């Protein structure tokens, strides 16, 4: 069986000691706990595909691994060039400029924050935008006051980022 080596930071030692006790109590190994946690984490991510248009009418899809914090309500549909292209549908904002824009916020597989803005009239003058930030606070700071983004989505994204601790058991 191949070996894999993990580097453990000093401030994580207590976590690994807890994992050792949990593994012993569950009659399993730390390796089995880590493998199970990785499998669960990877199932929680997906390939996120968004449709992008430029003002000159060029059409493309952009994809990344991650999970939606604020779902842009993507729906699969057939596309002659892409067998399962992701097309937007669903609700937009209720009033003002945000009524014409939809916002999706995702945590990428690398832990960054992607903000996708999509206008209902994307074919003409308002191509979609995909902004990537190191963290949610930076995204909020850079896009604060952007009236295309409903204010509640930032709170929704912050709540979705909270991960409850999981105790893995081999049962």
DSSP file (Angstrom, degrees, kcal/mol; ACC not computed):
  #  RESIDUE AA STRUCTURE BP1 BP2  ACC     N-H-->O    O-->H-N    N-H-->O    O-->H-N    TCO  KAPPA ALPHA  PHI   PSI    X-CA   Y-CA   Z-CA
    1    1 A X              0   0    0      0, 0.0     2,-0.0     0, 0.0     0, 0.0   0.000 360.0 360.0 360.0 130.6    0.0    0.0    0.0
    2    2 A X        -     0   0    0      1,-0.1     2,-0.4     0, 0.0     0, 0.0  -0.332 360.0-132.1 -70.0 149.8    1.5    3.4   -0.9
    3    3 A X        -     0   0    0     -2,-0.0     2,-0.4     2,-0.0    -1,-0.1  -0.798  15.4-164.7-100.7 144.0    2.4    5.9    1.8
    4    4 A X        -     0   0    0     -2,-0.4     2,-0.5     2,-0.0     0, 0.0  -0.992  11.4-145.4-124.1 136.2    1.4    9.6    1.7
    5    5 A X        -     0   0    0     -2,-0.4     2,-0.4     2,-0.0    -2,-0.0  -0.886  10.0-162.9-105.8 129.8    3.1   12.1    4.0
    6    6 A X        -     0   0    0     -2,-0.5     2,-0.4     2,-0.0    -2,-0.0  -0.920  15.2-135.4-109.1 135.4    1.1   15.0    5.4
    7    7 A X        -     0   0    0     -2,-0.4     2,-0.5     0, 0.0    -2,-0.0  -0.764  19.7-156.0 -87.3 133.5    2.8   18.0    6.9
    8    8 A X        -     0   0    0     -2,-0.4     2,-0.1     2,-0.0     5,-0.1  -0.947   9.1-135.9-115.9 123.8    1.2   19.2   10.2
    9    9 A X    >   -     0   0    0     -2,-0.5     3,-1.9     1,-0.1     4,-0.4  -0.429  25.3-115.4 -72.6 153.2    1.6   22.7   11.4
   10   10 A X  G >  S+     0   0    0      1,-0.3     3,-1.4     2,-0.2     4,-0.3   0.871 116.0  56.5 -57.8 -39.1    2.4   23.1   15.1
   11   11 A X  G 3  S+     0   0    0      1,-0.2    -1,-0.3     2,-0.1     4,-0.2   0.555 104.3  55.5 -73.1  -4.7   -1.0   24.9   15.7
   12   12 A X  G <> S+     0   0    0     -3,-1.9     4,-1.9     1,-0.1     3,-0.4   0.416  77.0  97.1-102.0  -1.1   -2.8   21.8   14.3
   13   13 A X  H <> S+     0   0    0     -3,-1.4     4,-2.3    -4,-0.4     5,-0.2   0.887  81.2  52.8 -58.6 -40.9   -1.2   19.2   16.6
   14   14 A X  H  > S+     0   0    0     -4,-0.3     4,-2.3     1,-0.2    -1,-0.2   0.865 107.1  53.8 -64.3 -34.2   -4.1   19.2   19.0
   15   15 A X  H  > S+     0   0    0     -3,-0.4     4,-2.3     2,-0.2    -1,-0.2   0.924 110.2  46.2 -63.0 -44.8   -6.5   18.5   16.1
   16   16 A X  H  X S+     0   0    0     -4,-1.9     4,-2.1     2,-0.2    -2,-0.2   0.843 110.6  52.9 -69.7 -32.9   -4.4   15.5   15.0
   17   17 A X  H  X S+     0   0    0     -4,-2.3     4,-2.1    -5,-0.2    -1,-0.2   0.912 109.8  48.9 -65.6 -41.2   -4.3   14.3   18.6
   18   18 A X  H  X S+     0   0    0     -4,-2.3     4,-2.9     1,-0.2    -2,-0.2   0.903 109.2  53.2 -61.9 -41.3   -8.1   14.5   18.8
   19   19 A X  H  X S+     0   0    0     -4,-2.3     4,-2.7     1,-0.2    -1,-0.2   0.898 107.0  52.1 -61.9 -39.6   -8.3   12.6   15.5
   20   20 A X  H  X S+     0   0    0     -4,-2.1     4,-2.2     2,-0.2    -1,-0.2   0.916 111.7  45.5 -62.2 -43.5   -6.1    9.9   17.0
   21   21 A X  H  X S+     0   0    0     -4,-2.1     4,-2.7     2,-0.2    -2,-0.2   0.914 113.8  49.4 -65.8 -42.3   -8.4    9.5   20.0
   22   22 A X  H  X S+     0   0    0     -4,-2.9     4,-1.8     1,-0.2    -2,-0.2   0.898 111.1  49.9 -63.7 -40.2  -11.5    9.6   17.8
   23   23 A X  H  <>S+     0   0    0     -4,-2.7     5,-2.8    -5,-0.2     4,-0.3   0.927 111.9  47.4 -63.8 -44.3  -10.0    6.9   15.5
   24   24 A X  H ><5S+     0   0    0     -4,-2.2     3,-1.3     1,-0.2    -2,-0.2   0.928 112.0  49.8 -63.0 -44.9   -9.2    4.7   18.5
   25   25 A X  H 3<5S+     0   0    0     -4,-2.7    -1,-0.2     1,-0.3    -2,-0.2   0.819 114.0  46.2 -62.5 -31.0  -12.7    5.2   20.0
   26   26 A X  T 3<5S-     0   0    0     -4,-1.8    -1,-0.3    -5,-0.2    -2,-0.2   0.373 112.5-120.0 -92.9   3.6  -14.2    4.2   16.6
   27   27 A X  T < 5S+     0   0    0     -3,-1.3     2,-0.2    -4,-0.3    -3,-0.2   0.915  79.9  99.6  57.0  46.1  -11.9    1.2   16.2
   28   28 A X  S   <S-     0   0    0     -5,-2.8     2,-0.3    -6,-0.1    -1,-0.2  -0.686  72.5 -95.1-139.2-167.0  -10.4    2.7   13.0
   29   29 A X     >  -     0   0    0     -2,-0.2     4,-2.0    -3,-0.1     5,-0.1  -0.788  23.8-119.4-116.2 160.3   -7.3    4.6   11.9
   30   30 A X  H  > S+     0   0    0     -2,-0.3     4,-2.8     1,-0.2     5,-0.2   0.877 116.9  58.7 -62.3 -37.0   -6.5    8.2   11.4
   31   31 A X  H  > S+     0   0    0      1,-0.2     4,-2.5     2,-0.2    -1,-0.2   0.909 105.5  47.8 -58.7 -43.3   -5.8    7.4    7.8
   32   32 A X  H  > S+     0   0    0      2,-0.2     4,-2.3     1,-0.2    -1,-0.2   0.887 111.7  50.6 -66.3 -38.5   -9.3    6.0    7.4
   33   33 A X  H  X S+     0   0    0     -4,-2.0     4,-2.6     2,-0.2    -2,-0.2   0.928 111.8  47.1 -63.5 -44.3  -10.8    9.1    9.0
   34   34 A X  H  X S+     0   0    0     -4,-2.8     4,-2.6     2,-0.2    -2,-0.2   0.921 112.3  49.5 -64.5 -44.0   -8.8   11.4    6.7
   35   35 A X  H  X S+     0   0    0     -4,-2.5     4,-2.3    -5,-0.2    -1,-0.2   0.909 112.7  47.7 -62.1 -41.6   -9.7    9.4    3.6
   36   36 A X  H  X S+     0   0    0     -4,-2.3     4,-2.3     2,-0.2    -2,-0.2   0.909 112.0  49.3 -65.7 -42.3  -13.4    9.6    4.7
   37   37 A X  H  X S+     0   0    0     -4,-2.6     4,-2.6     2,-0.2    -2,-0.2   0.896 111.4  49.6 -64.7 -40.3  -13.2   13.3    5.3
   38   38 A X  H  X S+     0   0    0     -4,-2.6     4,-2.7     2,-0.2     5,-0.2   0.913 110.0  50.5 -64.3 -42.1  -11.6   13.9    2.0
   39   39 A X  H  X S+     0   0    0     -4,-2.3     4,-1.7    -5,-0.2    -2,-0.2   0.920 112.6  46.9 -62.1 -42.7  -14.2   11.9    0.2
   40   40 A X  H  X S+     0   0    0     -4,-2.3     4,-1.2     2,-0.2    -2,-0.2   0.926 113.0  49.0 -64.2 -44.6  -17.0   13.8    1.9
   41   41 A X  H  < S+     0   0    0     -4,-2.6     3,-0.5     1,-0.2     4,-0.4   0.922 111.1  49.2 -61.7 -44.7  -15.3   17.2    1.2
   42   42 A X  H >< S+     0   0    0     -4,-2.7     3,-0.8     1,-0.3    -1,-0.2   0.815 107.1  55.1 -68.9 -29.4  -14.8   16.3   -2.5
   43   43 A X  H 3< S+     0   0    0     -4,-1.7    -1,-0.3     1,-0.2    -2,-0.2   0.797 101.3  60.4 -69.2 -26.4  -18.4   15.2   -2.8
   44   44 A X  T 3< S+     0   0    0     -4,-1.2     2,-0.3    -3,-0.5    -1,-0.2   0.608  98.2  71.7 -77.7 -11.0  -19.4   18.7   -1.5
   45   45 A X    <   +     0   0    0     -3,-0.8     2,-0.3    -4,-0.4    22,-0.2  -0.686  62.0 179.6-102.2 160.6  -17.7   20.4   -4.5
   46   46 A X  E     -A   66   0A   0     20,-3.0    20,-2.6    -2,-0.3     2,-0.7  -0.906  39.1 -89.4-145.9 170.4  -18.9   20.4   -8.0
   47   47 A X  E     -A   65   0A   0     -2,-0.3     2,-0.6    18,-0.2    18,-0.2  -0.825  41.8-156.7 -86.7 119.3  -17.9   21.7  -11.4
   48   48 A X  E     -A   64   0A   0     16,-3.5    16,-2.1    -2,-0.7     2,-0.5  -0.871  10.3-172.0-100.3 124.7  -19.5   25.1  -11.7
   49   49 A X  E     -A   63   0A   0     -2,-0.6     2,-0.4    14,-0.2    14,-0.2  -0.972   2.8-176.0-121.2 128.1  -19.9   26.3  -15.3
   50   50 A X  E     -A   62   0A   0     12,-3.0    12,-2.6    -2,-0.5     2,-0.4  -0.943  24.8-122.9-124.4 147.4  -21.1   29.8  -16.2
   51   51 A X  E     -A   61   0A   0     -2,-0.4     2,-0.4    35,-0.2    10,-0.2  -0.727  28.7-167.6 -89.6 132.7  -21.9   31.3  -19.6
   52   52 A X  E     -A   60   0A   0      8,-3.2     8,-2.2    -2,-0.4     2,-0.4  -0.945   7.4-175.6-123.1 143.6  -19.9   34.3  -20.6
   53   53 A X  E     -A   59   0A   0     -2,-0.4     2,-0.2    75,-0.2     6,-0.2  -0.983  13.8-145.1-133.0 144.8  -20.4   36.8  -23.4
   54   54 A X    >   -     0   0    0      4,-1.8     3,-2.2    -2,-0.4    72,-0.1  -0.662  34.8-103.5-102.1 167.3  -18.3   39.7  -24.6
   55   55 A X  T 3  S+     0   0    0      1,-0.3    -1,-0.1    -2,-0.2    71,-0.0   0.719 120.8  60.7 -64.2 -19.5  -19.7   42.9  -26.0
   56   56 A X  T 3  S-     0   0    0      2,-0.1    -1,-0.3     1,-0.0    68,-0.0   0.375 122.3-104.2 -88.9   6.8  -18.7   41.7  -29.5
   57   57 A X    <   +     0   0    0     -3,-2.2    -2,-0.1     1,-0.3     2,-0.1   0.434  67.6 152.1  91.4  -0.8  -21.0   38.7  -29.2
   58   58 A X        -     0   0    0      1,-0.0    -4,-1.8    -5,-0.0     2,-0.4  -0.439  30.7-153.0 -66.2 139.0  -18.3   36.1  -28.5
   59   59 A X  E     +A   53   0A   0     -6,-0.2     2,-0.3    -2,-0.1    -6,-0.2  -0.918  24.6 149.8-119.7 136.7  -19.7   33.2  -26.5
   60   60 A X  E     -A   52   0A   0     -8,-2.2    -8,-3.2    -2,-0.4     2,-0.4  -0.983  35.9-125.3-157.3 163.1  -17.9   30.9  -24.2
   61   61 A X  E     -A   51   0A   0     -2,-0.3     2,-0.4   -10,-0.2   -10,-0.2  -0.901  18.3-161.2-109.2 144.2  -18.3   28.8  -21.0
   62   62 A X  E     -A   50   0A   0    -12,-2.6   -12,-3.0    -2,-0.4     2,-0.3  -0.988  12.7-173.4-123.3 137.9  -16.0   29.1  -18.0
   63   63 A X  E     +A   49   0A   0     -2,-0.4     2,-0.3   -14,-0.2   -14,-0.2  -0.946  11.5 163.9-133.7 151.3  -15.8   26.4  -15.4
   64   64 A X  E     -A   48   0A   0    -16,-2.1   -16,-3.5    -2,-0.3     2,-0.4  -0.969  38.7-103.1-155.3 162.5  -14.1   25.9  -12.0
   65   65 A X  E     +A   47   0A   0     -2,-0.3    44,-3.2   -18,-0.2    45,-0.3  -0.760  68.6  90.0 -91.2 135.8  -14.4   23.5   -9.1
   66   66 A X  E     -AB  46 108A   0    -20,-2.6   -20,-3.0    -2,-0.4     2,-0.3  -0.972  65.3 -88.7 173.9-160.2  -16.2   24.8   -6.0
   67   67 A X  E     - B   0 107A   0     40,-2.3    40,-2.7    -2,-0.3     2,-0.3  -0.996  35.1-110.9-144.0 141.5  -19.6   25.1   -4.3
   68   68 A X  E     + B   0 106A   0     -2,-0.3    38,-0.3    38,-0.2     3,-0.2  -0.548  26.2 178.8 -71.8 130.5  -22.2   27.7   -4.5
   69   69 A X  E    S+     0   0A   0     36,-3.3     2,-0.5     1,-0.4    37,-0.2   0.789  90.4  22.8 -90.9 -43.7  -22.6   29.8   -1.3
   70   70 A X  E    S- B   0 105A   0     35,-2.5    35,-1.8    90,-0.0    -1,-0.4  -0.969  99.6-129.5-121.1 109.8  -25.4   31.9   -2.9
   71   71 A X        -     0   0    0     -2,-0.5    32,-0.1    -3,-0.2    35,-0.1  -0.384  12.4-157.3 -70.4 129.1  -26.8   29.8   -5.7
   72   72 A X        -     0   0    0     -2,-0.2    17,-0.4    30,-0.1    -1,-0.2   0.341  44.1-118.2 -82.8   7.2  -27.1   31.5   -9.1
   73   73 A X        -     0   0    0      1,-0.1    16,-1.3    15,-0.1     2,-0.2   0.959  41.9-169.8  54.1  60.6  -29.8   28.9   -9.9
   74   74 A X  E     -E   88   0B   0     14,-0.2     2,-0.4    12,-0.0    14,-0.2  -0.538   6.4-167.8 -79.3 146.5  -28.1   27.3  -12.8
   75   75 A X  E     -E   87   0B   0     12,-2.5    12,-2.6    -2,-0.2     2,-0.1  -0.999  20.2-122.0-137.1 132.5  -30.0   24.8  -14.9
   76   76 A X  E     +E   86   0B   0     -2,-0.4     2,-0.3    10,-0.2    10,-0.2  -0.457  37.1 165.6 -73.7 144.6  -28.6   22.5  -17.5
   77   77 A X  E     -E   85   0B   0      8,-2.0     8,-0.9    -2,-0.1     2,-0.2  -0.971  40.6 -90.5-151.4 160.6  -29.9   22.7  -21.1
   78   78 A X        -     0   0    0     -2,-0.3     2,-0.4     6,-0.2     5,-0.2  -0.538  38.0-176.1 -77.9 141.7  -28.8   21.4  -24.4
   79   79 A X        -     0   0    0      3,-1.0     6,-0.0    -2,-0.2    -2,-0.0  -0.998  30.2-131.5-135.0 134.7  -26.4   23.6  -26.5
   80   80 A X  S    S+     0   0    0     -2,-0.4     3,-0.1     1,-0.2    -1,-0.1   0.829 109.7  36.1 -58.7 -30.7  -25.3   22.7  -30.0
   81   81 A X  S    S+     0   0    0      1,-0.2     2,-0.5    -3,-0.0    -1,-0.2   0.754 124.2  39.3 -93.7 -26.1  -21.7   23.4  -29.1
   82   82 A X  S >  S-     0   0    0      1,-0.1    -3,-1.0     3,-0.0     3,-0.9  -0.986  71.8-146.6-128.6 121.2  -21.6   22.1  -25.5
   83   83 A X  T 3  S+     0   0    0     -2,-0.5    -4,-0.2     1,-0.3     2,-0.2   0.854  96.3  18.9 -60.1 -37.3  -23.6   19.0  -24.7
   84   84 A X  T 3  S+     0   0    0     -6,-0.1    -1,-0.3    -8,-0.1    -6,-0.2  -0.545  81.3 173.1-133.3  71.2  -24.5   20.2  -21.2
   85   85 A X  E <   -E   77   0B   0     -3,-0.9    -8,-2.0    -8,-0.9     2,-0.6  -0.478  33.3-120.7 -75.5 148.4  -24.1   23.9  -21.0
   86   86 A X  E     -E   76   0B   0    -10,-0.2     2,-0.3    -2,-0.1   -35,-0.2  -0.821  32.2-173.3 -94.3 121.5  -25.2   25.7  -17.9
   87   87 A X  E     -E   75   0B   0    -12,-2.6   -12,-2.5    -2,-0.6     2,-0.3  -0.871  21.5-117.6-114.4 148.2  -27.9   28.3  -18.6
   88   88 A X  E     +E   74   0B   0     -2,-0.3     2,-0.3   -14,-0.2   -14,-0.2  -0.598  41.1 149.8 -86.3 143.2  -29.3   30.7  -16.1
   89   89 A X        +     0   0    0    -16,-1.3     2,-0.2   -17,-0.4     0, 0.0  -0.914  27.8  67.6-150.4 176.6  -32.9   30.9  -15.0
   90   90 A X  S    S-     0   0    0     -2,-0.3     2,-0.2    12,-0.0   -17,-0.0  -0.653  79.9 -14.1 108.9-161.9  -34.8   31.8  -11.9
   91   91 A X        -     0   0    0     -2,-0.2     2,-0.2     1,-0.0     3,-0.1  -0.479  47.0-163.4 -89.1 149.2  -35.4   35.0   -9.9
   92   92 A X        -     0   0    0      1,-0.3     7,-0.2    -2,-0.2    10,-0.2  -0.501  43.3 -64.0-109.4-175.9  -33.7   38.3  -10.2
   93   93 A X        -     0   0    0      5,-1.6    -1,-0.3     8,-1.1     3,-0.1  -0.043  43.3-124.7 -63.1 175.8  -33.8   41.3   -7.8
   94   94 A X  S    S+     0   0    0      1,-0.2     2,-0.3    -3,-0.1    -1,-0.1   0.767  76.5   5.9-100.8 -29.0  -37.0   43.1   -7.0
   95   95 A X  S    S+     0   0    0      0, 0.0     3,-0.5     0, 0.0     4,-0.4  -0.981 101.2  11.2-152.4 162.2  -36.4   46.7   -7.7
   96   96 A X  S >  S-     0   0    0     -2,-0.3     3,-1.6     1,-0.2     4,-0.4  -0.171 114.3 -30.6  66.8-161.6  -33.8   49.1   -9.2
   97   97 A X  G >  S+     0   0    0      1,-0.3     3,-1.7     2,-0.2     4,-0.4   0.835 134.5  64.0 -61.0 -33.4  -30.8   48.0  -11.1
   98   98 A X  G >  S+     0   0    0     49,-0.5    -5,-1.6    -3,-0.5     3,-0.7   0.729  87.4  72.1 -66.1 -18.6  -30.6   44.8   -9.1
   99   99 A X  G <  S+     0   0    0     -3,-1.6    -1,-0.3    -4,-0.4    -2,-0.2   0.759 101.5  44.1 -65.3 -22.6  -33.9   43.7  -10.6
  100  100 A X  G <  S+     0   0    0     -3,-1.7    20,-2.1    -4,-0.4     2,-0.3   0.524 108.8  67.9 -97.7  -8.1  -32.1   43.2  -13.9
  101  101 A X  E <   - C   0 119A   0     -3,-0.7    -8,-1.1    -4,-0.4     2,-0.4  -0.858  61.4-154.5-117.4 147.4  -29.1   41.4  -12.4
  102  102 A X  E     - C   0 118A   0     16,-2.6    16,-2.2    -2,-0.3     2,-0.4  -0.935  12.9-152.9-115.4 144.9  -28.6   38.0  -10.8
  103  103 A X  E     - C   0 117A   0     -2,-0.4     2,-0.4    14,-0.2    14,-0.2  -0.965  12.3-178.3-121.4 133.0  -25.8   37.3   -8.4
  104  104 A X  E     - C   0 116A   0     12,-2.3    12,-3.2    -2,-0.4     2,-0.5  -0.997   6.9-165.7-124.9 135.7  -24.1   34.0   -7.6
  105  105 A X  E     +BC  70 115A   0    -35,-1.8   -36,-3.3    -2,-0.4   -35,-2.5  -0.985  12.4 179.9-123.2 126.8  -21.3   33.6   -5.0
  106  106 A X  E     -BC  68 114A   0      8,-2.8     8,-2.7    -2,-0.5     2,-0.6  -0.912  29.0-133.9-126.3 150.9  -19.2   30.5   -4.9
  107  107 A X  E     -BC  67 113A   0    -40,-2.7   -40,-2.3    -2,-0.3     6,-0.2  -0.929  35.3-137.7 -96.8 123.4  -16.3   29.2   -2.9
  108  108 A X  E >   -B   66   0A   0      4,-2.8     3,-2.2    -2,-0.6   -42,-0.3  -0.278  23.8-103.1 -78.5 167.0  -13.7   27.8   -5.3
  109  109 A X  T 3  S+     0   0    0    -44,-3.2   -43,-0.1     1,-0.3    -1,-0.1   0.709 124.3  54.5 -61.1 -20.2  -11.8   24.6   -4.8
  110  110 A X  T 3  S-     0   0    0    -45,-0.3    -1,-0.3     2,-0.0     3,-0.1   0.290 123.5-104.4 -96.3   8.5   -8.8   26.7   -3.9
  111  111 A X  S <  S+     0   0    0     -3,-2.2    -2,-0.1     1,-0.3     2,-0.1   0.594  79.6 129.0  83.0  10.0  -10.8   28.5   -1.2
  112  112 A X        -     0   0    0     23,-0.1    -4,-2.8    24,-0.0     2,-0.5  -0.381  59.0-113.1 -89.5 174.7  -11.2   31.7   -3.1
  113  113 A X  E     -CD 107 133A   0     20,-2.6    20,-3.0    -6,-0.2     2,-0.5  -0.948  24.0-165.5-115.4 126.7  -14.5   33.6   -3.7
  114  114 A X  E     -CD 106 132A   0     -8,-2.7    -8,-2.8    -2,-0.5     2,-0.5  -0.946   2.1-163.5-111.7 129.4  -16.0   33.9   -7.2
  115  115 A X  E     -CD 105 131A   0     16,-3.2    16,-2.9    -2,-0.5     2,-0.5  -0.961   5.4-164.2-115.0 119.9  -18.8   36.4   -7.7
  116  116 A X  E     -CD 104 130A   0    -12,-3.2   -12,-2.3    -2,-0.5     2,-0.4  -0.913   3.0-169.4-108.6 123.4  -20.9   35.9  -10.9
  117  117 A X  E     -CD 103 129A   0     12,-2.8    12,-2.5    -2,-0.5     2,-0.4  -0.951   6.6-178.9-114.6 130.8  -23.1   38.7  -12.2
  118  118 A X  E     -C  102   0A   0    -16,-2.2   -16,-2.6    -2,-0.4     2,-0.3  -0.992  13.0-152.9-136.2 125.8  -25.6   38.1  -14.9
  119  119 A X  E >   -C  101   0A   0      7,-0.5     3,-1.1    -2,-0.4   -18,-0.2  -0.721  23.4-127.0 -96.4 146.9  -28.0   40.6  -16.6
  120  120 A X  T 3  S+     0   0    0    -20,-2.1     3,-0.3    -2,-0.3     2,-0.1   0.796 111.5  50.7 -62.8 -27.0  -31.3   39.4  -18.2
  121  121 A X  T >>> +     0   0    0    -21,-0.2     3,-1.4     1,-0.2     5,-1.0  -0.272  69.9 140.7-104.3  45.5  -30.3   41.2  -21.4
  122  122 A X  T <45 +     0   0    0     -3,-1.1    -1,-0.2     1,-0.3     6,-0.1   0.720  59.8  66.8 -64.5 -22.7  -26.8   39.6  -21.6
  123  123 A X  T 345S+     0   0    0     -3,-0.3    -1,-0.3     4,-0.1     4,-0.1   0.782 111.1  29.8 -69.4 -24.0  -27.0   39.1  -25.4
  124  124 A X  T <45S-     0   0    0     -3,-1.4     3,-0.2     2,-0.1    -2,-0.1   0.822 131.1 -15.9-102.2 -89.2  -26.9   42.9  -26.1
  125  125 A X  T  <5S+     0   0    0     -4,-0.5     2,-0.4     1,-0.2    -3,-0.1   0.508 116.6  63.8-105.2  -4.9  -25.2   45.4  -23.9
  126  126 A X      < -     0   0    0     -5,-1.0    -7,-0.5   -72,-0.1    -1,-0.2  -0.670  62.3-170.1-127.4  78.2  -24.6   43.7  -20.5
  127  127 A X        -     0   0    0     -2,-0.4   -73,-0.1    -3,-0.2    -4,-0.1  -0.337  35.6 -97.7 -65.5 148.7  -22.1   40.7  -20.7
  128  128 A X        -     0   0    0     -6,-0.1     2,-0.4   -77,-0.1   -75,-0.2  -0.215  37.0-143.8 -60.9 156.6  -21.9   38.6  -17.6
  129  129 A X  E     -D  117   0A   0    -12,-2.5   -12,-2.8    -3,-0.1     2,-0.5  -0.973  12.4-165.9-126.5 140.6  -19.0   39.2  -15.2
  130  130 A X  E     -D  116   0A   0     -2,-0.4     2,-0.4   -14,-0.2   -14,-0.2  -0.966  12.4-175.0-126.1 113.0  -17.0   36.7  -13.1
  131  131 A X  E     -D  115   0A   0    -16,-2.9   -16,-3.2    -2,-0.5     2,-0.4  -0.888   7.2-158.8-109.8 138.1  -14.9   38.3  -10.4
  132  132 A X  E     +D  114   0A   0     -2,-0.4     2,-0.3   -18,-0.2   -18,-0.2  -0.968  12.7 178.0-122.1 133.6  -12.5   36.3   -8.2
  133  133 A X  E     -D  113   0A   0    -20,-3.0   -20,-2.6    -2,-0.4     3,-0.1  -0.880  39.0-119.3-130.8 159.5  -11.2   37.4   -4.8
  134  134 A X  S    S-     0   0    0     -2,-0.3     2,-0.3   -22,-0.2    -1,-0.1   0.849  93.1  -7.1 -67.8 -34.0   -9.0   35.9   -2.1
  135  135 A X  S  > S-     0   0    0    -23,-0.1     4,-1.9   -22,-0.1    -1,-0.1  -0.948  74.0 -97.5-155.5 172.5  -11.8   35.9    0.5
  136  136 A X  H  > S+     0   0    0     -2,-0.3     4,-2.8     1,-0.2     5,-0.2   0.866 117.9  56.5 -67.3 -37.1  -15.3   37.1    1.1
  137  137 A X  H  > S+     0   0    0      1,-0.2     4,-2.4     2,-0.2    -1,-0.2   0.907 108.4  47.7 -62.0 -40.9  -14.2   40.2    3.0
  138  138 A X  H  > S+     0   0    0      2,-0.2     4,-2.8     1,-0.2     5,-0.2   0.913 111.9  50.2 -65.4 -42.4  -12.2   41.4    0.0
  139  139 A X  H  X S+     0   0    0     -4,-1.9     4,-2.4     1,-0.2    -2,-0.2   0.934 112.2  47.2 -60.2 -46.5  -15.1   40.7   -2.3
  140  140 A X  H  X S+     0   0    0     -4,-2.8     4,-0.9     1,-0.2    -2,-0.2   0.910 113.4  48.6 -61.9 -42.9  -17.5   42.6   -0.1
  141  141 A X  H  < S+     0   0    0     -4,-2.4     3,-0.4    -5,-0.2    -2,-0.2   0.928 115.2  43.5 -63.2 -46.0  -15.0   45.5    0.1
  142  142 A X  H  < S+     0   0    0     -4,-2.8    -2,-0.2     1,-0.2    -1,-0.2   0.839 123.8  35.4 -70.3 -33.1  -14.4   45.7   -3.6
  143  143 A X  H >< S+     0   0    0     -4,-2.4     3,-2.1    -5,-0.2    -1,-0.2   0.324  83.4 131.3-105.9   7.5  -18.1   45.3   -4.6
  144  144 A X  T 3< S+     0   0    0     -4,-0.9     3,-0.1    -3,-0.4    -3,-0.0  -0.355  76.0  20.9 -59.5 136.6  -19.6   47.3   -1.7
  145  145 A X  T 3  S+     0   0    0      1,-0.3     2,-0.9     4,-0.1    -1,-0.3   0.395  82.4 139.1  84.7  -4.4  -22.1   49.7   -3.0
  146  146 A X    X   -     0   0    0     -3,-2.1     3,-2.0     1,-0.2    -1,-0.3  -0.646  42.9-156.4 -73.8 108.6  -22.6   47.9   -6.3
  147  147 A X  T 3  S+     0   0    0     -2,-0.9   -49,-0.5     1,-0.3    -1,-0.2   0.507  84.5  73.2 -72.0  -1.5  -26.4   48.2   -6.7
  148  148 A X  T 3  S+     0   0    0    -51,-0.1     2,-0.6   -50,-0.1    -1,-0.3   0.674  88.8  71.0 -77.7 -17.3  -26.5   45.1   -9.0
  149  149 A X  S <  S-     0   0    0     -3,-2.0    -4,-0.1    -6,-0.2    -1,-0.1  -0.884  86.2-129.5-107.5 116.7  -25.9   43.0   -5.9
  150  150 A X    >   -     0   0    0     -2,-0.6     3,-1.5   -52,-0.1     4,-0.4  -0.409  21.0-127.6 -61.2 137.1  -28.7   42.6   -3.3
  151  151 A X  T >> S+     0   0    0      1,-0.3     3,-1.1     2,-0.2     4,-0.6   0.805 101.5  64.6 -60.2 -31.8  -27.3   43.4    0.1
  152  152 A X  H 3> S+     0   0    0      1,-0.2     4,-2.2     2,-0.2    -1,-0.3   0.705  84.7  73.6 -66.8 -19.7  -28.6   40.1    1.7
  153  153 A X  H <> S+     0   0    0     -3,-1.5     4,-2.5     1,-0.2    -1,-0.2   0.822  90.2  58.1 -67.3 -28.3  -26.4   37.9   -0.4
  154  154 A X  H <> S+     0   0    0     -3,-1.1     4,-2.2    -4,-0.4    -1,-0.2   0.920 108.5  45.3 -66.5 -42.0  -23.3   38.8    1.5
  155  155 A X  H  X S+     0   0    0     -4,-0.6     4,-2.4     2,-0.2    -2,-0.2   0.919 112.4  51.7 -65.5 -43.5  -24.8   37.6    4.8
  156  156 A X  H  X S+     0   0    0     -4,-2.2     4,-2.1     1,-0.2    -2,-0.2   0.907 110.8  48.4 -58.6 -42.5  -26.1   34.4    3.0
  157  157 A X  H  X S+     0   0    0     -4,-2.5     4,-1.3     2,-0.2    -1,-0.2   0.906 110.2  51.1 -65.6 -41.9  -22.6   33.8    1.7
  158  158 A X  H  X S+     0   0    0     -4,-2.2     4,-0.6     1,-0.2     3,-0.2   0.908 111.2  48.0 -63.2 -41.9  -21.0   34.3    5.1
  159  159 A X  H >< S+     0   0    0     -4,-2.4     3,-1.0     1,-0.2    -1,-0.2   0.904 109.7  53.0 -64.8 -41.2  -23.4   31.9    6.8
  160  160 A X  H 3< S+     0   0    0     -4,-2.1    -1,-0.2     1,-0.2    -2,-0.2   0.752 100.9  62.0 -67.2 -23.7  -22.8   29.3    4.0
  161  161 A X  H 3< S+     0   0    0     -4,-1.3     2,-0.4    -3,-0.2    -1,-0.2   0.717  80.4  99.1 -74.5 -20.1  -19.0   29.5    4.6
  162  162 A X    <<  -     0   0    0     -3,-1.0     2,-0.6    -4,-0.6    -3,-0.0  -0.539  60.1-162.6 -71.8 123.5  -19.4   28.3    8.2
  163  163 A X        -     0   0    0     -2,-0.4     2,-0.1     3,-0.0     3,-0.1  -0.937  11.1-138.2-111.0 122.2  -18.6   24.6    8.3
  164  164 A X        -     0   0    0     -2,-0.6     2,-0.1     1,-0.1     0, 0.0  -0.479  34.0 -96.7 -73.3 147.4  -19.7   22.7   11.3
  165  165 A X        -     0   0    0     -2,-0.1     2,-0.5     1,-0.0    -1,-0.1  -0.390  38.6-151.4 -65.5 142.7  -17.2   20.2   12.8
  166  166 A X        -     0   0    0     -2,-0.1     2,-0.6    -3,-0.1    -1,-0.0  -0.965   6.1-152.7-118.9 130.4  -17.8   16.6   11.6
  167  167 A X        -     0   0    0     -2,-0.5     2,-0.4  -145,-0.0  -148,-0.0  -0.916  18.7-146.8-101.0 117.6  -16.8   13.5   13.5
  168  168 A X        -     0   0    0     -2,-0.6     2,-0.4     2,-0.0  -142,-0.1  -0.717  17.0-174.7 -90.4 129.6  -16.1   10.7   11.1
  169  169 A X        -     0   0    0     -2,-0.4     2,-1.4  -136,-0.1  -146,-0.1  -0.969  26.0-138.8-124.5 139.5  -17.0    7.2   12.3
  170  170 A X              0   0    0     -2,-0.4    -2,-0.0  -144,-0.2  -137,-0.0  -0.661 360.0 360.0 -94.7  78.4  -16.3    4.0   10.5
  171  171 A X              0   0    0     -2,-1.4    -1,-0.2     0, 0.0     0, 0.0   0.392 360.0 360.0-121.9 360.0  -19.6    2.3   11.2
